[in-house]
Amino acid sequence: MKSICLVEGVRAAGVREGKYGIALIAASGTAAAVFTKNLVSAEPVRLMRERMMAGTLDGIVVNAGNANVFTGEQGYADACRMAEDAAAVLGTVPERIGVASTGVIGRYMKMDTVTRQIREAGAMLRSDDSAETDAARAIMTTDLTEKHAAVIRDNFVVAGITKGSGMIAPNMGTMLAFVYTDATIGAPDLQEALQMAVTRSFNRVVVDGDTSTNDCLFCTATGYRETPDMSVFQEALEEVCISLARQIAADGEGATKLIEVRVSGASTEEDAATIARTVVGSPLVKTAVYGNDPNWGRIIAAAGRAGVDFDPFGAIIAVTDGTRRVVLADKGKICADNVMYPEALAEAASLMGGSEVIFEVLLDDGTASATAWGCDLTERYVEINGKYTT
C-alpha cells in the first residue's frame, strides 16, 4: 500500500468526470488543520476555520474543478451542503466533515454534479491501493501525477496524500493535503505537531510565489494504536510532510527540475529558512536552473535581499546533484567563472543537467540550518497559466 490506506481506520474513494472530481475519505478521530493566510480565502476554508475548533472529524470531502472562492453567501452555503451530503453518506453529522475545494476562482459550484459524485464515491469506499489512487487522482488539476507518502514506525503509521502544482508559495502550506495517523493523540498536541511540520515542509515550497486561496492541510488521528513518544511522532509527521512538499515542487507547473536549497551556518532556523525560501523563489534562479546555467551570482543576490543580516564575504556557495559537488564561491573568492575558472563553471553546468539540482549556501553566523524546495521556471508554465480558464 502507498500511504493513507495503511492507516487503520481509513477508507477512501474518488470519482472523476472531465475536470470535475470528488475525493471522499472516511476516518474518525481527533483532528487538526492549517489554512491559507491569503485574505481572499475559499468558502470551504472559511467554514472549516469555524468547525475545526472542535478538534474532531469523521471524514473529508474534496471537490476539484471549482475553487469556490469569491462566491459569497451562495458559495458558503454550497460548502455547507458538501458537508451535509458527505455526512449523510458516512452516517455522521455535517460538523464532523472536513471540506476542501480546488479549481478556478470566481465560479459558482455545480452542486447537482457534486452531490451525485459524493454519493457515487460513498458507494466505493474501501481500504486498498486503488482506493487511495482514485482519491488522489480525483482532485488533481494541473498536477501530472498523484502524490503519496507514508512512514511506518514500530507502533504507528503516518501517511498522506496531496495535490498541488501551481499557485504555490509559503504562507501556510501548499494547496490541499490530507494526512492520517493511527496513533492516539489529543487534538491540542496534534495541532502543535502539525503546525511545526508545516513550518518545516509546506511553508518552504515555492513554485511561483502565489499563495493559494484554498490552501488547507487536515490531519486526523484515528486512535487505533497507543500514544507515541511525541518527539518520535513529530519526526515521522515531518518526514511525511516534507516528502509531500518535495513531490509538489517536483510537479510544479511546466517544471523539468526539482530545486533544493540548503542553508546552514545561520543564526536561527528562521533566518536559514527565509534565505532558502528567497533563493528557491527567485525567478532568476529558477530560469537559470532551467537553462543549466550555474549563474551563482543570482543565488547570493537573492540571499542578500531576504532581509537577513549576514556577511556575504563569509558565505560559501556550492551546487551539487547529490554525487558531484562544485564550489562556486568561497568566502569572497570566485571559484567558477568563464575566464579564470571555466572548467569549474562547465562542471557545474554539467551536473545541473539532471532532474534535481541542489544549491548549498553555507554562512558563518551560527549553527542553524533549513532547506527549501522549488522548481525551475519554463515556457510551459506561461502556456499553462496563460490559458487556465479558457
N, C-alpha and C positions, 0 to 999 in steps of 0.2 A: 504493500500500500504506500501511496505517495505522502500523505500527510493527515488531513483533518479526520479522515475515517479511521485512522489509527487510534484516535482518542475515544475512550469508552464513553458511550452515551451520545455520540454524534451520528446523525443521519443527514444525507444531502440529496439534492436533485436539481436539475436545471433543464429549462426548455428554451428554445431559440427559434424565432421566425424572422429571417432577414436581420435587420438591425435591432429588433426588439427581443429582449430576453428576460427571463426571470430565474434567479437562483433562490432556492429555499433551503435553509439549514436548520435542522431541529436539534437543540441541545439545551438542557435545563441546568441552571446553576447560578452562582454568583457571577457578576459581570462588571466590566469596566469599559470605558470608552474615552477616546481623544478625538477632538474635532478640529476642523479648519479654523484659522483665526481670520479668514477673509471676512470683512464686514458684510459683503454680499454673500450670504450663505444659503444653501438649498433649504427648501421647506422641510424635507426629512431631517436635516441637521437641526433645524430649529425645534422640531418635535422631539428629537431624541435627546437634545440637551436638557429638556424638561423631564423626560421619562427616565433617563439613566440615573437620576438621583436615587432611585430605589435600589439600584445595585443588583438587580436580578433580571434574567432573560430566560425564555423558553425557546426562542428561535430568532432567526434573521430572515428578512425578505429583501431582495435586491432587484431592482429593475435596471436594464440597460436600454439605451436609445433615447432617453429623455432625462435630463438632469433635474427637472422640477425646480428650477431656480427663477426668481423674479416672476413668480406666478401668484403671489399674494394669498388671499383667503382661499381661493379655489385650490391652489397647489397644496396648501396646508391641509385642507380637507381631503385631498387625494392621498396625501401621505398617511393620514389617519385611516383612510379606507384600506390602504395596503395593509396596515397593521390589523385591521379588523378581518380582512379576507384571510390573511395568514393565520390569525388566531383561530378562526373557525376551522381551518384545515388541521391545525395542530392540537385543537382541543384545549385552548388556554384563553387568556384574556388579552385584549389588544395592548394593554400597558406592559406586557411582558414580551413584546415583539420588537426587535430592532429593525429599523427601516433605513435603507440607503438607495440612492439613485445615481446614475451616471449617464451622460449623453449631452445633448445640445441644450444650451441655456436659453431661456425665454420661449419655451413651448409648453402648452398645456398637455397634460397626460392623456393618453388614450386608455381610459380606465376599463372599458369593456375588454380590451386585449389583456391588460394587466391582470384583471380578476380571473379571466379564463386561464391564463398561463399559471397563475398561482395554484389554481385547483388542479391543473394538469401535473404540476411539479409535486404537489402534495400526494398524488396517487403513486408517485415513483420514488418516494423517499426510501433510501437504503444506505448501507454502510459498506461500500466497496470502492475500488479504484475508479470504476466507470462513473459512479455517482458523483464523486469529487470532481472528476474531469468535466462532467456535464455542467456542474455548478460553476466551475471556474470559467468555462467557455461561454456560458450563457451571459456573463456580464462583461465580456471583452468588447472594447470599442475599436480603437486603433491598435490595440495590442496585437502582436503577431503570434503570441503563444500564451498559454495559461501558465500560472506561476504558483509553485507549491514549495513548502519547506517543512521539515519535521526533525525534532531532536528527541531521542529516546534515552531516558535515564533509568536507573535501576528501579525506581518506584513511581515514575510518572512519565507522561509524554506531553510535549508542547508541539503544536503543529498549526499551520496556517495556509491560507490562500490569499492572493491579492490580485488586483488589476490596476494597471496604470501604465501610461506610455507617453502622454503629453500633458501639459499644464501641470508640471511637476516642479515644485520649489519648496524649500524647507520653511514651514510655518505651521506646523503640526506634524504633517507626515506627507502622505502621497496617495492621492486617490482613495481607493477602498481596500481595506484589509480586514480579514476575519480570522482570529487566532483562538485556539482552543487548547485546554489542558484538562486532564482527568484528575489532577491534584485537587485537594481540598484547601481552598484559600478564601479568606474573607474578602468582601468587596473593597474595604479600605486598603488592605495590603495589596490586592490585585491592582487597584488604581495606581498606587505608588510605584509598583514594579513596572506597570505598563508605561507610565509617563517617562520613567528613566530609560526604558527600552526604546521608546520613540525618539528621545533626545539623541540617542547614540546610533540610530538607524535611519528611520524615515526623515528625520529632521536634518539629515546630512546628504540628501539626494537632491541633485539639481539637473533637470533635463533642459528646461527652457526659461526658468526664472519666474514663471507664473504660478502663483498659489491658487489651487483649485477652490471653487465654491462648495465642493461636495466632499472634501477630504474627511474620512472617518475611519477609525480603527476600533473594532469591538473585540474584546477578549472575554471568553466565558470559561469558567472553571466548573466542570461537571461534578466533581467531588467523589468520583468512583475510587480514587486512591487516597492514601493518607496525606497529611500535611507535610510538605517537604521542608528541608532547610531552605530558607528564603534566599540565601546567597547562591545556592545551587540552582534554585528556580530562576533567579534573576539572570544568571549566566545563560541558562537554556533559552529563556524568553528572548534575550538579546541576540542570541545566535540565530533563532528563527527569524526575528525581525530584520536583522542585517542581511540574511540570505534573501528574504523577500525584497528588501530595498535594492540590493545589488541586481536582482533579476529585473526590477523595474528600470533601473538605469541602463542595463544592457539592452532592454527592449524599447528604449526611447524612440520617439517617432523619427523615422528616417535614419536611425543610428547604425553605424557599422562597427563601432568600438566602444567598449566599456572603459571609462577613465576612473582611476582610483588615485586620490591624492592623500598621501600620508604626511602629516606634520608632527614633528617631535621636537623636544627641547624647548617647549613653550612654558610660560609662567603658570598658566592654568589650562585645564582641559577645554574650557570655553574659548580661550584665546586660540588654541590649536584648532578647534572646530571652526571658528569664524574664518580663519585663514584658509583652511581646507575647503570650506564651502565657497568662499570667494574665488579661489583659483578654479575649482571644478565648474563654477557657474559662469566663468568668463567666456563670452562669445569668441574672443580672440584665441584663447587657449583651445576651445572646442574646435574651431576651424583649423587651427594648426595641427591638432591631432588627426583630424580627417585627412589632411594632406601629408601626413607623415613628416611634418616639419618640426624639428626639435628647436623651436624658437623659444628658448628658455627665458629670454627677456620678458616675454608676456607673463610667465609664471611669477617672477619676482615682482613685476609691476603690479599684478593682481594682488599678491600678498601684501604689497605696500599700501594698497587702498582699502584693506579690510578693516581699518580702524583699530588695529592692534599695534601697540608700540613695541618695536624690536629693532635690533641692529642689522640692517641689510648686509653689512660687510662681515657679519659674523655667521651668515647663513650658508648652507651647502645645498645646492640644487642638483638633483640626480634624476635619471629616468631609467626604468627597468621594465622588463617583460616578465619578471619572476625568475628568470635564469641569468640573463646577462644584465649588467648594470654599467651605466656611463655617467660619470660626474660631469656636470655641465658648468658649474661654477662652484668655487671652493673658497669661502671666506674672503671675498673680494677679488680672487684670482679667476680670470676667464679660462675655462678648460676646454671649450668647444666653440670654434668659430671657423669661418671659411678661409681665413688667412693663416693664422698661426697653428690652429689645431683642426684641420679639415678632416683628418682621419676619425677623430672623436665625434665630430659632427655627423659624418657619414655612418658611423656605427650606431649612433643614437637614432638616426633616421631609419636605419635597417630594423632595429628592434621595435620601432613604433608601427611596423607593418602588420602586426598580429591583431587579434580580436580584443586584447586587453593591454592597456598602457597604464603604467604606474609611475607617478611622479612622487619624489621624496623631497620634502622641504625640512631640513634639519636646522633648527635655530640654536642659539647659545644663551637662552634666557631662563632655563629651568628644566624640569623633568617630565612635564605633562605632554600628552600626545593625543591625537584624534585623527580619524580617517573620514573622508567624504567620497561620494561616488557620483558619477555623471556619465555623459556620453558625448560623442562628437556631434558637430552640427553640420548637416549636409543639405544639399539642394532638395533632397526628398522631404525634409522637414517643412520647407516652404510649400512644396507641392501639396502635402497632406493638409496643412492648415490654411492654405490659400483657397481651398475648396471644401472646407469641413462641412458646411451646411448645404452646399449646392451639389 
